[in-house]
Amino acid sequence: MTTLPLATNKKLGLVIDLDTCVGCHACVIACKEWNTGGYGNALSDQQPYGAEPEGSFLNRIHTFEIVPEGGEVIDQSADSRVVHFPKSCLHCEDAPCVTVCPTGASYKRAEDGIVLVDEDKCMGCGLCAWSCAYGAREMDISAGVMKKCTLCVDRIYNETIPEVDRIPSCVRTCPAGARHFGDLGDPQSDVSILVAERGGFDLMPEQGNKPTNKYLPPRERKPLSDAVNAGFETANADNVGDATGFFGWIDKTLSKGSSNSKVGEK
């Protein structure tokens, strides 16, 4: 069995904002592409163009329709919403996937807390997948070894690429800015401050795995009717020219369009 380090100098991980994730799957594709040509064996696909395609993905997006108590379907409640939930390895502090590994293939790095798999030692027994409470491990059928998120360890320390790119591929790619990367062991880091300000939480804390990755909860939504009514109130006010935000932009845009029409008429 593999032992965990007594302590890690850093706790590198991800902070995922469930409020801004749009479920576009850009992070999934970027992860697949980088890890197919990067660390370890390529991520394989079986019958990718067949009737029942299968493949290995280290990052997946789950989408849920959340209906408050009393609602039956999502379009019958003003408070209902769709939440996109990205999930990959959470690089747990107390990682059972490491301690259950019989060959020492799964291990946690003391220098940064990243959990990795030494594919030369992995015999594909699947015990780590059974022990993972988050379903973050996948068997790569072609390679015969277990795969998982590496936090792009071959990228974040790569001095041959621009510094701006030395972050996980999923973070670099996210068009909504829903993914953040940093040292969650440093309370003064940007990610730690973000977690503290937004009430970031652990996934399934009752498991006792102490995941490094954190999630930021969706913000409270106001009924659409409130926003519409507020818009009408702004539009009907005497000081329309002082409107700000979206309605201010609309006012300026329409005003410019009106001015251009008058110039054309002359």
Backbone hydrogen bonds, N-H to C=O, Kabsch-Sander energy under -0.5 kcal/mol:
donor,donor_aa,acceptor,acceptor_aa,energy
2,T,98,V,-0.8
9,N,110,A,-2.3
12,L,112,D,-2.3
13,G,182,G,-2.1
15,V,180,H,-2.4
16,I,214,K,-2.4
17,D,15,V,-0.5
17,D,178,A,-3.2
18,L,16,I,-0.8
18,L,216,L,-2.1
20,T,17,D,-0.7
21,C,17,D,-1.4
29,I,25,H,-2.0
30,A,26,A,-2.4
31,C,27,C,-2.2
32,K,28,V,-2.3
33,E,29,I,-2.5
34,W,30,A,-2.5
35,N,31,C,-2.4
36,T,32,K,-1.1
37,G,33,E,-1.0
37,G,34,W,-0.6
44,S,42,A,-0.6
46,Q,54,E,-3.4
47,Q,45,D,-0.5
50,G,47,Q,-1.8
54,E,46,Q,-2.5
56,S,44,S,-2.0
57,F,55,G,-0.5
60,R,87,K,-2.2
62,H,60,R,-0.5
62,H,85,F,-2.4
64,F,83,V,-2.7
66,I,64,F,-0.7
66,I,81,R,-3.1
67,V,65,E,-0.6
71,G,68,P,-2.2
76,Q,73,V,-1.9
77,S,74,I,-0.7
80,S,77,S,-1.2
81,R,66,I,-1.9
83,V,64,F,-2.6
85,F,62,H,-4.2
85,F,83,V,-0.5
87,K,60,R,-2.8
93,E,210,K,-2.7
94,D,209,N,-2.4
95,A,92,C,-0.5
95,A,93,E,-0.7
98,V,95,A,-1.1
99,T,95,A,-1.4
100,V,96,P,-1.8
101,C,98,V,-0.9
107,Y,116,L,-2.3
109,R,114,I,-2.7
113,G,109,R,-1.9
116,L,107,Y,-2.8
116,L,114,I,-0.5
118,D,105,A,-3.0
119,E,117,V,-1.1
121,K,118,D,-1.7
122,C,118,D,-1.3
130,W,126,G,-1.9
131,S,127,L,-1.8
132,C,128,C,-1.2
135,G,132,C,-0.8
138,E,147,K,-2.3
140,D,138,E,-0.5
140,D,145,V,-2.9
141,I,139,M,-0.9
144,G,140,D,-2.7
145,V,140,D,-0.9
147,K,138,E,-3.5
153,V,150,T,-0.7
155,R,152,C,-2.5
156,I,152,C,-2.5
157,Y,153,V,-0.7
158,N,155,R,-1.3
159,E,157,Y,-0.9
161,I,158,N,-1.1
165,D,162,P,-1.6
166,R,163,E,-1.6
167,I,165,D,-1.8
172,R,168,P,-2.2
173,T,169,S,-1.6
174,C,170,C,-1.5
177,G,174,C,-0.7
180,H,15,V,-2.1
182,G,13,G,-1.8
184,L,11,K,-2.8
184,L,182,G,-0.9
186,D,183,D,-1.0
189,S,186,D,-1.9
193,I,189,S,-2.3
194,L,190,D,-2.2
195,V,191,V,-2.2
196,A,192,S,-2.2
197,E,193,I,-2.5
198,R,194,L,-2.2
199,G,195,V,-0.9
200,G,195,V,-2.8
201,F,215,Y,-2.6
204,M,202,D,-0.6
207,Q,204,M,-1.8
208,G,205,P,-1.9
212,T,90,L,-1.7
213,N,90,L,-1.6
214,K,14,L,-2.2
215,Y,201,F,-2.2
216,L,16,I,-3.0
226,D,223,P,-1.1
227,A,223,P,-1.1
228,V,224,L,-2.3
229,N,225,S,-2.6
230,A,226,D,-2.3
231,G,227,A,-1.9
232,F,228,V,-2.1
233,E,229,N,-2.3
234,T,230,A,-2.0
235,A,231,G,-2.5
236,N,232,F,-2.1
237,A,233,E,-0.7
237,A,234,T,-0.7
240,V,237,A,-0.5
240,V,238,D,-0.7
242,D,239,N,-1.7
243,A,240,V,-2.0
247,F,244,T,-0.6
248,G,244,T,-1.1
249,W,245,G,-2.0
250,I,246,F,-2.3
251,D,247,F,-2.2
252,K,248,G,-2.2
253,T,249,W,-2.6
254,L,250,I,-2.6
255,S,251,D,-2.1
256,K,252,K,-2.3
257,G,253,T,-2.2
258,S,254,L,-2.2
259,S,255,S,-2.0
260,N,256,K,-2.5
261,S,257,G,-1.8
262,K,258,S,-1.8
263,V,259,S,-1.9
264,G,260,N,-2.0
265,E,261,S,-1.8
266,K,262,K,-1.4
